[in-house]
Amino acid sequence: MPSILIILFIASIFVPVEFHQMVGSLRIEPYRIVLALSLMYSLLNFRKVLEQADLIDILLFGLLLLTFASFLYNHDLQKAFESTGIYAIETLGAFYLARLWIITPKRFYNVNIAFIVILVLLFGFGVYESFNHHRILHEWAKAITGHDSLDYRLYTHYYVRLGILRATNVFAHPILYGTIAALFFPFMMLLTFFTFKKRYLLSDAVLFSTMMLTLSSAPLLSLIFQGLSAIVVKFWHGTQRFWLAFGFIGIAVAMFLQVFSNRGFFGILVSYLTFNPVTGYYRMLQWKYSMQDISDNLLFGIAHHDWSHPAWLTNSIDSFWLLLVLQHGIIAGILLFFASFYAVFYFLNRLYLHHAYTRWMITSWILAFTAMILIGFTVDFYGKLQPMYFFFLGAIGWARYHRDINQKMDKISESYESRSA
């Protein structure tokens, strides 16, 4: 059952957004159906869930309870059950799909390769779309389903940069396409370095070109954060005190700017971490105007109520972390933020314990997931990005069992060496 769900989930991520069905106000897409089945499977195998549970599980269940309390406080019981149910599907459904199936390095490897192969196969459509200004896959999907699901602005000159149409491919927005490509870029790069196979360079080039075709700040920022994370990983052991001191200095500077700057630390962050000054300005305004709502609703947020902003400012919030705190309160944001970085540092501190055959895979996860956490300050993980975030959070659980894995890797290595001799 989990194997089938994994295959269906990977396939569903690449199903165009036009393939959906509205049930009342609820949007049913293939990936949500798969994740609903995954959540049901997790509940039916709750003993297995408990056997693998750690602090991250506790924090995620705390997040879900706070989400329910937020909807109940701001709306009514029916809304609380409906909206929390959808949230549970996209968070716990994705997390436990990965946690319960990706229990070996081989499975982690296969899942990454599956995503990469599909991205490489779709690359030609992205090139055609960008240079011919024709969103061909969405046009085909529209002809089949009759649904016109893309934002109309995606067909305007606002999404043409340097004479190139920002590619969406099968996704609802260039940011989604570019961010998912960036998520698997460290794995492909480290696979190339680890195996020293030149044929993998083509896949590296395709993933990098995919990110460039979106002309979006999100994948480019991911590359920057992945590079910085690689430096931290490289020099982490033996210099932990330096990095911890550096981190505390960074927090102190951020707090100083938040208190004494007229824009605040996060306003400065989002305004400079975008390659389009106009986009950066609007995102800064989102932080500015939403702060009053956050301070007035610190514990439970505003859920699905509208936030306070001028009529001329769009209603969207382009920050995953800001939206989480705004909708469900500061504690909900802290729980998920802590769970995310706890996972990163847990495996970073134990990276040296792993066999070389698996160490590069864990490193690729650290680079990809750390970058995704950080770009969440300037990008909202809407649509398929939110379940991908929680799927990736659960995909590294196998690395906790380094002793058993190392023993297997040693046996495989000894068998290979004996055959070579």
C-alpha positions in Angstrom: 0.0 0.0 0.0 2.6 2.7 0.9 4.6 1.8 -2.3 1.5 2.5 -4.4 0.8 5.7 -2.5 4.4 7.0 -3.0 4.2 6.3 -6.8 0.8 8.1 -7.0 2.0 11.0 -4.9 5.1 11.6 -7.1 2.9 11.4 -10.2 0.2 13.7 -8.7 2.8 16.5 -8.0 3.2 16.8 -11.8 -0.5 16.7 -12.7 -1.5 20.1 -14.1 -3.6 22.3 -11.8 -6.5 22.2 -14.2 -7.2 18.6 -13.2 -9.4 19.3 -10.1 -12.9 19.1 -8.9 -14.7 21.7 -6.7 -16.8 20.2 -3.9 -18.5 23.3 -2.5 -15.6 25.6 -1.6 -13.2 22.6 -1.4 -10.7 22.1 -4.2 -10.1 18.4 -4.8 -6.8 17.7 -6.6 -5.1 14.3 -7.2 -2.3 15.0 -4.7 -4.9 15.7 -1.9 -6.7 12.4 -2.6 -3.4 10.5 -2.3 -2.5 12.3 0.9 -5.9 11.6 2.4 -5.4 7.9 1.7 -1.9 8.3 3.2 -3.3 9.8 6.4 -5.9 7.0 6.7 -3.1 4.5 6.3 -1.1 6.2 9.0 -4.1 6.1 11.4 -4.7 2.4 10.6 -1.0 1.7 11.4 -0.8 4.0 14.4 1.4 1.5 16.3 4.1 1.8 13.7 3.7 5.6 13.8 4.4 5.5 17.6 7.4 3.2 17.2 9.1 5.8 14.9 7.9 8.9 16.8 10.2 11.5 18.1 10.1 15.2 19.1 9.2 16.2 15.5 6.0 14.1 15.7 5.0 15.8 19.0 5.6 19.2 17.6 3.6 18.5 14.5 0.6 17.2 16.5 0.9 20.3 18.6 0.8 22.4 15.4 -2.4 20.6 14.3 -4.1 21.1 17.7 -3.3 24.8 17.5 -4.6 25.0 14.0 -7.9 23.4 15.1 -8.1 25.9 18.1 -7.4 28.8 15.7 -10.2 27.8 13.3 -12.6 27.1 16.2 -11.8 30.5 17.9 -12.1 32.5 14.7 -15.0 30.6 13.0 -17.2 27.7 14.1 -17.0 24.0 14.8 -17.8 22.9 11.3 -15.2 25.2 9.8 -12.7 24.0 12.4 -13.2 20.3 11.4 -13.2 21.0 7.7 -10.2 23.3 7.5 -8.1 21.4 10.0 -8.9 18.2 8.1 -7.5 19.7 4.9 -4.5 21.0 6.8 -3.9 17.6 8.4 -4.0 15.9 4.9 -1.4 18.3 3.5 0.9 18.2 6.5 0.6 14.9 8.5 -0.5 13.0 5.4 2.6 14.1 3.5 4.9 13.7 6.5 3.8 10.2 7.4 3.8 9.0 3.8 7.5 9.8 3.7 8.2 8.6 7.3 6.5 5.2 6.9 7.8 4.3 3.5 11.2 6.0 3.1 12.9 3.8 5.8 16.1 3.0 3.9 18.8 4.9 2.0 17.8 3.1 -1.1 14.2 4.3 -0.9 15.4 7.8 -0.3 17.6 7.5 -3.3 14.8 6.1 -5.5 12.3 8.9 -4.5 14.8 11.6 -5.4 15.7 10.0 -8.7 12.0 9.6 -9.6 11.4 13.4 -9.1 14.6 14.3 -11.0 13.8 12.0 -14.0 10.3 13.6 -14.4 11.8 17.1 -14.1 14.4 16.3 -16.8 11.7 14.8 -19.1 9.5 17.9 -18.7 12.4 20.3 -19.4 11.7 20.5 -23.1 8.2 21.7 -22.5 9.6 24.4 -20.2 12.0 25.6 -22.9 9.3 25.7 -25.5 6.9 27.6 -23.1 9.5 30.2 -22.3 10.8 31.0 -25.7 7.5 30.7 -27.6 5.4 32.5 -24.9 2.9 29.6 -25.0 1.9 27.7 -21.9 1.3 24.6 -23.9 0.8 22.0 -21.2 -1.8 24.2 -19.5 -3.6 24.7 -22.8 -3.8 21.0 -23.3 -5.0 20.4 -19.8 -7.6 23.2 -20.2 -8.8 21.5 -23.4 -9.3 18.2 -21.6 -10.9 19.5 -18.4 -12.5 22.7 -19.4 -11.0 24.4 -16.4 -9.1 27.7 -16.8 -7.1 27.5 -13.6 -4.1 29.8 -14.1 -4.1 33.4 -12.8 -4.8 35.6 -15.8 -1.7 37.7 -15.0 0.5 34.7 -16.0 -0.5 35.5 -19.6 0.5 39.2 -19.4 3.7 41.1 -19.9 4.3 41.1 -16.2 5.6 37.6 -16.5 7.9 38.3 -19.4 11.5 39.1 -18.3 14.4 39.6 -20.7 12.1 38.6 -23.5 11.5 35.2 -21.9 8.1 34.1 -20.5 8.6 32.8 -16.9 8.0 29.0 -17.2 5.3 27.3 -15.2 5.4 23.9 -17.0 2.7 21.8 -15.3 2.6 23.9 -12.1 0.3 26.8 -11.2 3.2 29.4 -10.9 6.9 29.8 -11.9 7.8 29.9 -8.2 6.4 26.4 -7.6 8.2 25.0 -10.7 11.5 26.6 -9.8 11.4 25.8 -6.1 10.7 22.1 -6.7 13.6 21.9 -9.1 15.8 23.6 -6.5 14.7 21.1 -3.9 16.4 18.3 -5.8 19.4 20.1 -7.1 21.7 19.3 -4.2 20.9 15.6 -4.4 21.8 15.6 -8.1 25.0 17.6 -7.7 26.3 15.5 -4.8 25.4 12.3 -6.7 27.5 13.5 -9.5 30.5 14.3 -7.2 30.1 11.1 -5.2 29.9 8.8 -8.2 32.2 10.8 -10.5 29.9 9.9 -13.5 30.0 12.6 -16.2 26.6 11.5 -17.6 25.0 13.0 -14.5 26.2 16.4 -15.5 23.4 16.7 -18.1 20.8 16.3 -15.3 22.6 18.9 -13.2 22.5 21.3 -16.2 18.8 20.6 -16.8 17.8 21.3 -13.2 19.9 24.5 -13.1 18.4 25.6 -16.5 14.9 24.8 -15.2 15.4 27.2 -12.3 16.7 29.9 -14.7 13.7 29.5 -17.0 11.3 30.5 -14.1 13.2 33.8 -13.6 12.1 33.7 -10.0 14.0 34.8 -6.9 12.9 31.7 -4.9 15.1 29.1 -6.7 18.0 31.5 -7.0 17.8 32.2 -3.3 17.7 28.5 -2.7 21.0 28.1 -4.6 22.5 30.8 -2.4 21.3 29.3 0.8 22.3 25.8 -0.3 25.9 27.1 -0.9 26.0 28.8 2.5 24.6 25.6 4.1 27.3 23.6 2.3 30.0 25.7 4.0 28.4 25.2 7.4 28.2 21.4 6.9 31.8 21.2 5.7 33.2 23.0 8.7 30.6 22.1 11.3 32.4 19.4 13.2 35.3 20.9 15.2 34.1 24.4 14.8 30.6 24.2 16.4 31.4 26.9 18.9 32.2 29.3 16.2 29.0 28.6 14.3 26.9 28.8 17.5 28.5 32.1 18.4 28.0 33.4 14.9 24.3 32.3 15.1 23.8 34.2 18.4 25.5 37.3 17.0 23.1 37.1 14.0 20.1 36.8 16.3 21.3 39.8 18.3 21.7 41.9 15.1 18.2 40.8 13.9 16.6 41.8 17.2 18.5 45.2 17.1 17.2 45.9 13.6 13.7 44.8 14.5 13.6 47.3 17.4 15.5 50.2 16.1 14.9 50.1 12.3 11.8 51.8 10.9 11.4 48.8 8.6 12.4 46.1 11.0 14.6 43.1 10.4 12.1 41.1 8.5 11.1 44.1 6.4 14.7 44.5 5.4 15.1 40.8 4.8 12.2 40.4 2.4 12.9 43.6 0.6 16.5 42.7 -0.3 16.1 38.9 -0.8 14.1 39.5 -4.0 15.5 40.2 -7.4 12.5 42.4 -8.4 12.5 45.7 -6.4 8.8 46.1 -6.9 8.1 42.5 -5.6 10.4 43.2 -2.6 8.6 46.4 -1.8 5.2 44.7 -1.8 6.4 41.9 0.4 7.8 44.5 2.8 4.4 46.1 2.9 2.8 42.7 3.7 5.0 42.4 6.8 4.3 46.0 7.8 0.5 45.9 7.6 0.1 42.3 9.0 2.0 43.1 12.2 -0.9 44.8 13.8 -3.2 41.8 13.1 -0.5 39.5 14.5 -0.1 41.6 17.7 -3.9 41.8 18.2 -4.3 38.0 17.6 -1.0 36.6 18.9 -2.2 33.3 20.3 -4.8 32.0 17.7 -4.2 34.3 14.7 -7.0 35.3 12.4 -7.5 32.0 10.6 -9.3 32.6 7.3 -10.4 36.1 8.1 -9.0 38.9 5.9 -6.0 40.7 7.2 -5.8 44.5 7.5 -4.3 46.1 4.5 -5.0 49.0 2.1 -7.5 48.3 -0.7 -4.8 48.8 -3.3 -2.6 46.1 -1.8 -3.3 42.5 -3.0 -4.8 40.1 -0.4 -2.0 37.5 -0.8 0.8 37.0 1.7 4.1 36.0 0.1 5.7 34.4 3.1 5.1 30.9 4.4 6.2 31.8 8.0 4.4 35.1 8.1 1.1 33.5 6.9 1.4 30.7 9.4 1.8 33.1 12.3 -0.9 35.5 10.9 -3.4 32.7 10.5 -2.7 30.4 13.5 -0.7 32.4 16.0 2.9 32.8 17.1 3.1 29.5 19.0 2.1 27.6 15.8 4.9 29.3 13.9 7.4 28.6 16.7 6.4 24.9 16.8 7.0 24.3 13.1 10.1 26.5 12.9 11.6 24.6 15.8 10.6 21.2 14.4 12.2 22.1 11.1 15.5 23.3 12.5 15.6 20.6 15.1 15.6 18.1 12.3 18.4 19.9 10.4 20.7 20.1 13.4 19.9 16.6 14.7 21.2 15.1 11.5 23.9 17.7 11.0 25.4 16.8 14.5 25.3 13.1 13.6 26.5 13.4 10.0 30.0 12.2 10.8 28.6 8.9 12.2 27.3 7.8 8.8 29.0 5.7 6.2 30.3 7.6 3.1 27.7 5.8 1.0 24.9 7.5 2.8 26.6 10.7 4.2 26.3 12.5 0.9 22.5 11.8 0.7 21.9 13.2 4.2 24.1 16.2 3.3 21.9 16.8 0.2 18.8 16.7 2.4 20.3 19.2 4.9 21.2 21.6 2.0 17.8 21.4 0.3 15.7 21.5 3.4 17.6 24.3 5.1 17.2 26.4 2.0 13.5 25.7 1.9 13.1 26.8 5.5 14.8 30.1 4.7 13.1 31.0 1.5 9.9 30.5 3.4 10.4 34.1 4.6 10.0 35.4 1.0 7.8 32.7 -0.6 4.4 31.2 0.4 4.4 27.4 0.1 0.9 27.3 -1.4 -0.5 24.6 -3.6 1.8 21.6 -3.9 4.7 23.2 -2.1 3.2 22.9 1.3 2.8 19.1 1.2 6.3 18.9 -0.4 7.7 20.7 2.6 6.2 18.2 5.0 7.1 15.3 2.8 10.7 16.3 2.8 10.6 16.8 6.5 9.5 13.2 6.9 11.8 11.8 4.2 15.0 11.8 6.3 13.7 9.7 9.2 15.7 6.7 8.1 19.0 8.5 8.9 18.3 8.1 12.6 19.3 4.4 12.4 22.9 5.0 11.4 24.3 2.0 13.2 22.1 -0.5 11.4 22.7 1.3 8.1 26.5 1.4 8.5 26.6 -2.3 9.2 24.7 -3.0 5.9 26.9 -0.6 4.0 30.1 -2.2 5.3 28.8 -5.7 4.2 28.0 -4.3 0.8 31.4 -2.6 0.5 33.2 -5.8 1.6 31.2 -7.9 -0.9 32.1 -5.4 -3.7 35.8 -5.4 -2.8 35.9 -9.2 -2.7 34.3 -9.5 -6.1 36.8 -6.9 -7.5 39.7 -8.8 -6.1 
